Structure formats: C-alpha cells, structure tokens
Amino acid sequence: MSFSRKKIAYSTLGTVALIIALFGISGCTQKPELEDVSDLKIVGIQDDKLRLSMLFHINNPSILKIHLGESEFDINYEDKKLASFAMEKKFEISPRNQVEIPVEADIDLNFLEEEQGNIMVSDTLIWEVDGRAYYKVYGIPMTSSLDQEVEFNYYDQMQNFLEDKFSQESQGETFTNFSLGDGSSFSNLIIHTDAKLVNDNGVSFAIHNMELGLKLSEKKSTVAEWVLSDTLKFEPYDTLMVPIDIDVNTFSLMGNADILASKQLDQEVFIKGKMTLEINGHTFDIPLAFRKQVKLSLKDLL
C-alpha cells in the first residue's frame, strides 16, 4: 500500500473514531435540566422596570461533567414576552449533580400594569421561563432547551420588597438632628427630629398615612406619638427631609427616674409605627421600626 493510500486510510479511521467518540459522548451525556425556579422576588425598581431576582436549579443528570456557558432566557405570560435576559456567568456542574444559579431580569412595570392590571393585585400569575442553555462536554459545544413554570404575585412581592426597604430596624441616618422642639415645657416635652426619606427607585411614591410611637425600651409602653398630617409625595430618586415634633407628656417619664434625676436623655430610643404607601395606584401598609441613640439635655426644663 502506497504512502498516500495509508494516509487516506488513517485519516478515514480517524474520522470514524471521532464520530464514534462523539456518539459515545452524546450517548453518555444527558442534557442539563431546569429542575426548579425558586426565590423569585422584586429587588429594585429602576426606570419603571421591576428588577426580579431568582434562583435557577439546574441539574446535570449525566455521568459526565458539563461546563455551562452563557445562556438566554425569556419570561412569558400567555404567549406574551415579559422579559428577555441572559445568564452571563459560566458554571461547572459535576456528574449527576445540581447547582443553584442566581439570575436577574427586568420587567417593564408599565407593560405589566397595562397587560395585567385587572388581576395582578390579588391573583398569582403563572409565568413560563423558557430558554436555551449552551454547554460543553470535553470542549464539544452542545445546547439544551430549558423551561419551567414559576408563580408570581405582584402584590405580595411588592409588599415584601417595601417591607425590606422600610421596615428593618436600623442604626442608620433615618432620624437625625434630635433636639428640644419649640414650646417645650416641664409638662409638655417636645422632641424634634428630622426624618430622612429616600426614594432610590425609578417610580413615584406617595405616603398617605404615617403613625410613629417613641419608646424608651422595646418592652416599655409608648411615651409619645406622632401622626402625619398631610400626604407626602416624592419623585424618583428624590430625598425628603420631614420635620417631626413629637409631644411627650413629661409625667409619662416618671417610670424612668434616672432620666429625671440626671436631667438628660442619653440612651437608645425605639421608634415604631406604620405607614400607607401608594405606588401606581396600589396601596401597601408597611410596618416601621427604627432605633437611634439620642442625647438631649433637659436641664432648662426640669
């Protein structure tokens, strides 16, 4: 056999071997599956878009390790596309193993309101996550279609989002500039503070009602209360400084002899209450809880 014929024979054998290897790999490789989509929640509102986060549970049922590359997905509702997004990071999935992959998607809030306004407040919607995963096995590129249903309740998720933003007890700068308010007297102590309300979302807010109570200890009764008198409205990415004058009946401090004896308030106080917040015509009742170290001299009054 001539050299050229041997070369052709070896080349043919190599091609056949490669084909057999590919078929072997394909036979051993079961395609990755989207087992579940969990922890779907609203994490932000930017430029009238709801930013959603979720966890993809992707399973590798095969006996070979796969390298999951950039993959593309859509969220659909009744054959209407709500969002398109990509899973940009790459992941390695061991044989017969599963990974949890965090992903985020933006949904147009106005479109959501127009298309689903009649049902989105009270009903749980069934969305379809549909996509295509790109992965490699031993460097060989492959694809797999992934789909999964996911439940979404706009009202519940927005309520949870707002509570996360406004309800957490905070040592931060929500309340600043504590001082004795104008008109303070021995029988009627007025504590002034400024509430810093930040709207870091891309949508307008309105606060219709707000009630705050001041406690000197979480386990003790409220010594003072404040109620919002007018509706507050603020635009996207705006900050409001709201002056608050809290009336304290001095006799309610009698159970705190140390304050009266030292003629100063120097301790952590607890401010708790609630507010009604409106977004796009929907109202949400949000509990509030803050704590703050306060130092006030009462010598001129006591």
C-alpha positions as CSV (number, residue, x, y, z in Angstrom):
1,M,0.0,0.0,0.0
2,S,1.4,3.4,-1.0
3,F,2.1,6.1,1.5
4,S,-0.8,8.3,0.1
5,R,-3.2,5.4,0.5
6,K,-2.1,4.7,4.0
7,K,-2.6,8.4,4.8
8,I,-6.1,8.3,3.4
9,A,-6.8,5.1,5.3
10,Y,-5.6,6.6,8.6
11,S,-7.5,9.8,8.0
12,T,-10.7,7.8,7.4
13,L,-10.1,5.8,10.5
14,G,-9.5,9.0,12.5
15,T,-12.7,10.5,11.2
16,V,-14.6,7.3,12.1
17,A,-13.1,7.2,15.5
18,L,-14.0,10.8,16.1
19,I,-17.6,10.1,15.0
20,I,-17.8,7.1,17.3
21,A,-16.3,9.2,20.2
22,L,-18.9,11.9,19.6
23,F,-21.7,9.4,19.5
24,G,-20.3,7.9,22.7
25,I,-20.2,11.2,24.4
26,S,-23.7,12.0,23.2
27,G,-24.9,8.7,24.5
28,C,-23.3,9.2,27.9
29,T,-24.5,12.9,28.2
30,Q,-28.0,13.6,29.2
31,K,-28.9,17.2,28.6
32,P,-29.0,19.6,31.6
33,E,-32.4,20.3,33.0
34,L,-34.0,23.3,34.7
35,E,-35.4,21.5,37.7
36,D,-36.9,24.5,39.5
37,V,-37.0,28.3,39.7
38,S,-37.2,29.5,43.3
39,D,-36.9,32.6,45.4
40,L,-38.5,34.9,42.8
41,K,-38.7,38.3,44.3
42,I,-38.5,42.0,43.5
43,V,-35.2,43.6,44.4
44,G,-35.5,47.0,42.8
45,I,-37.4,49.5,40.6
46,Q,-35.2,51.3,38.1
47,D,-36.5,53.5,35.3
48,D,-40.1,52.0,35.6
49,K,-38.7,48.5,35.4
50,L,-39.1,45.8,38.1
51,R,-35.8,44.1,38.8
52,L,-36.5,40.5,39.7
53,S,-34.1,38.0,41.1
54,M,-34.5,34.3,41.2
55,L,-32.5,31.0,41.7
56,F,-32.2,28.6,38.8
57,H,-31.8,25.0,40.0
58,I,-30.0,23.3,37.0
59,N,-29.4,19.6,37.1
60,N,-26.8,17.6,35.3
61,P,-28.2,14.0,35.1
62,S,-25.4,12.6,33.0
63,I,-22.2,10.7,34.1
64,L,-20.0,13.4,32.6
65,K,-19.0,16.8,33.9
66,I,-20.5,19.7,31.9
67,H,-19.4,23.3,31.5
68,L,-22.4,25.6,31.4
69,G,-21.8,28.7,29.3
70,E,-23.8,31.9,28.7
71,S,-27.4,31.0,28.3
72,E,-30.5,33.0,27.1
73,F,-34.0,33.0,28.7
74,D,-37.4,34.6,28.3
75,I,-40.2,35.1,30.7
76,N,-43.6,34.7,29.1
77,Y,-47.2,35.0,30.2
78,E,-49.9,33.6,27.9
79,D,-47.6,33.7,24.9
80,K,-46.6,37.3,25.6
81,K,-42.9,38.0,26.3
82,L,-42.4,40.0,29.5
83,A,-38.7,39.9,29.7
84,S,-35.5,38.6,28.0
85,F,-32.3,38.1,29.9
86,A,-29.1,36.2,29.9
87,M,-27.2,34.0,32.4
88,E,-23.9,35.6,31.9
89,K,-21.6,33.6,34.3
90,K,-20.2,30.2,33.5
91,F,-20.7,27.3,35.8
92,E,-19.2,23.8,36.1
93,I,-21.7,21.1,37.0
94,S,-20.3,17.8,38.3
95,P,-21.8,14.5,37.1
96,R,-25.3,13.8,38.4
97,N,-25.2,17.0,40.4
98,Q,-27.2,20.2,40.7
99,V,-26.2,23.9,41.0
100,E,-28.2,26.9,42.2
101,I,-27.5,29.9,39.9
102,P,-28.7,33.4,40.8
103,V,-30.1,35.4,37.9
104,E,-31.9,38.7,37.4
105,A,-34.4,40.0,34.9
106,D,-36.0,43.4,34.2
107,I,-39.8,43.6,33.5
108,D,-41.4,46.8,32.2
109,L,-43.6,48.0,35.0
110,N,-45.9,50.0,32.7
111,F,-46.4,47.0,30.4
112,L,-47.1,44.8,33.4
113,E,-49.8,47.3,34.6
114,E,-51.4,47.6,31.2
115,E,-51.5,43.9,30.4
116,Q,-52.3,42.5,33.8
117,G,-53.8,45.4,35.7
118,N,-57.1,43.7,36.5
119,I,-55.5,40.6,38.0
120,M,-52.0,41.4,39.2
121,V,-53.0,42.8,42.6
122,S,-54.8,39.8,44.0
123,D,-54.0,36.8,41.8
124,T,-51.0,34.7,41.5
125,L,-49.8,34.6,37.9
126,I,-48.2,31.6,36.2
127,W,-45.2,32.6,34.2
128,E,-43.2,30.4,31.8
129,V,-39.4,30.6,31.9
130,D,-38.2,29.4,28.6
131,G,-34.6,29.4,27.4
132,R,-31.7,27.7,25.7
133,A,-28.6,26.6,27.6
134,Y,-25.2,26.4,25.9
135,Y,-22.7,24.0,27.5
136,K,-19.6,21.9,26.6
137,V,-18.6,18.4,27.3
138,Y,-14.9,17.7,26.8
139,G,-14.8,21.0,24.9
140,I,-17.6,19.9,22.5
141,P,-20.3,22.6,22.3
142,M,-23.9,21.4,22.8
143,T,-27.3,23.1,23.5
144,S,-30.3,22.2,25.6
145,S,-33.8,23.7,25.8
146,L,-34.9,24.6,29.3
147,D,-38.3,25.6,30.6
148,Q,-40.1,25.8,33.9
149,E,-43.3,27.4,35.3
150,V,-43.0,29.9,38.1
151,E,-45.6,31.7,40.2
152,F,-45.6,35.4,40.7
153,N,-47.9,37.5,42.8
154,Y,-47.3,41.2,42.2
155,Y,-49.0,42.5,45.4
156,D,-47.3,40.0,47.7
157,Q,-43.9,40.5,46.2
158,M,-44.1,44.3,46.2
159,Q,-45.3,44.2,49.8
160,N,-42.2,42.1,50.7
161,F,-39.9,44.4,48.8
162,L,-41.3,47.5,50.5
163,E,-41.1,46.0,53.9
164,D,-37.5,45.0,53.3
165,K,-36.7,48.6,52.3
166,F,-38.6,50.5,55.1
167,S,-39.2,48.1,58.0
168,Q,-35.9,46.8,59.1
169,E,-34.7,48.1,62.4
170,S,-31.8,50.5,61.6
171,Q,-29.0,52.2,63.3
172,G,-28.6,54.5,60.3
173,E,-29.5,58.0,59.5
174,T,-33.2,57.8,59.0
175,F,-33.8,60.1,62.0
176,T,-31.3,62.9,62.6
177,N,-30.9,66.3,64.4
178,F,-32.6,65.3,67.7
179,S,-33.3,68.5,69.8
180,L,-35.8,70.1,72.1
181,G,-38.6,71.5,70.0
182,D,-40.0,75.0,70.2
183,G,-42.6,75.3,73.0
184,S,-41.1,72.6,75.2
185,S,-42.0,72.9,78.9
186,F,-41.9,70.8,82.0
187,S,-45.4,69.5,81.5
188,N,-45.1,69.1,77.7
189,L,-41.7,68.0,76.4
190,I,-41.4,68.3,72.6
191,I,-38.7,66.3,70.9
192,H,-37.8,67.5,67.4
193,T,-36.1,65.3,64.8
194,D,-35.8,65.2,61.0
195,A,-36.8,62.1,59.1
196,K,-34.8,61.4,56.0
197,L,-36.9,59.6,53.5
198,V,-35.1,58.4,50.4
199,N,-36.8,57.2,47.2
200,D,-34.0,55.4,45.4
201,N,-36.4,53.8,43.0
202,G,-37.4,54.8,39.5
203,V,-41.1,55.3,40.3
204,S,-43.1,58.0,42.2
205,F,-44.2,57.3,45.8
206,A,-46.9,58.8,47.9
207,I,-47.2,58.4,51.7
208,H,-50.8,59.0,52.8
209,N,-50.6,58.0,56.4
210,M,-47.9,57.6,58.9
211,E,-48.0,57.0,62.6
212,L,-44.9,56.8,64.9
213,G,-44.6,56.0,68.5
214,L,-41.5,56.6,70.7
215,K,-40.4,54.1,73.3
216,L,-37.5,54.2,75.8
217,S,-37.3,50.5,75.8
218,E,-38.8,47.8,73.5
219,K,-40.6,46.3,76.4
220,K,-42.0,49.5,77.8
221,S,-45.1,51.4,76.7
222,T,-45.0,54.2,74.2
223,V,-44.3,57.6,75.7
224,A,-45.0,59.8,72.7
225,E,-46.8,59.6,69.3
226,W,-46.8,61.5,66.1
227,V,-49.2,61.3,63.1
228,L,-48.6,62.6,59.6
229,S,-51.0,65.5,58.8
230,D,-50.5,65.8,55.0
231,T,-49.8,63.4,52.2
232,L,-46.2,63.3,51.2
233,K,-45.3,62.8,47.5
234,F,-41.8,62.4,46.1
235,E,-40.4,61.8,42.7
236,P,-38.0,59.0,41.6
237,Y,-34.5,59.3,43.1
238,D,-35.6,62.1,45.4
239,T,-34.9,62.7,49.1
240,L,-37.3,64.4,51.5
241,M,-36.4,65.8,55.0
242,V,-39.6,65.7,57.0
243,P,-39.6,67.7,60.3
244,I,-41.2,65.8,63.1
245,D,-42.2,67.3,66.5
246,I,-43.1,64.5,69.0
247,D,-45.1,65.6,72.0
248,V,-44.0,63.8,75.2
249,N,-46.1,64.1,78.3
250,T,-43.4,64.6,80.9
251,F,-45.3,62.6,83.5
252,S,-45.0,59.5,81.3
253,L,-41.3,59.6,82.1
254,M,-41.9,59.1,85.8
255,G,-41.2,55.4,85.4
256,N,-37.7,56.4,84.2
257,A,-36.4,58.1,87.3
258,D,-32.8,58.0,86.0
259,I,-33.8,60.4,83.2
260,L,-35.4,62.8,85.6
261,A,-32.6,62.6,88.1
262,S,-29.8,63.2,85.5
263,K,-31.9,65.8,83.7
264,Q,-30.9,64.3,80.4
265,L,-32.0,61.7,77.9
266,D,-28.9,59.8,76.8
267,Q,-29.9,56.3,75.5
268,E,-31.1,54.3,72.6
269,V,-34.8,55.0,71.8
270,F,-37.1,52.9,69.7
271,I,-39.4,54.4,67.1
272,K,-42.1,52.1,65.8
273,G,-45.2,52.6,63.7
274,K,-46.7,52.1,60.3
275,M,-47.4,54.0,57.0
276,T,-49.6,53.6,53.9
277,L,-47.6,53.8,50.7
278,E,-49.0,54.2,47.2
279,I,-47.3,53.1,44.0
280,N,-49.1,53.4,40.7
281,G,-52.5,53.5,42.3
282,H,-51.8,50.4,44.6
283,T,-51.5,50.9,48.4
284,F,-49.4,49.0,50.8
285,D,-49.4,49.0,54.6
286,I,-45.8,49.0,55.8
287,P,-44.7,48.5,59.4
288,L,-41.9,50.7,60.6
289,A,-39.2,50.1,63.1
290,F,-36.1,52.1,63.9
291,R,-33.8,52.6,66.8
292,K,-31.4,55.5,67.5
293,Q,-29.0,56.7,70.1
294,V,-30.4,60.1,71.4
295,K,-28.7,62.6,73.7
296,L,-30.8,65.6,75.0
297,S,-30.2,67.9,77.9
298,L,-33.4,68.6,79.9
299,K,-31.8,70.9,82.5
300,D,-33.6,74.0,81.3
301,L,-37.0,72.3,81.7
302,L,-36.7,70.1,84.8
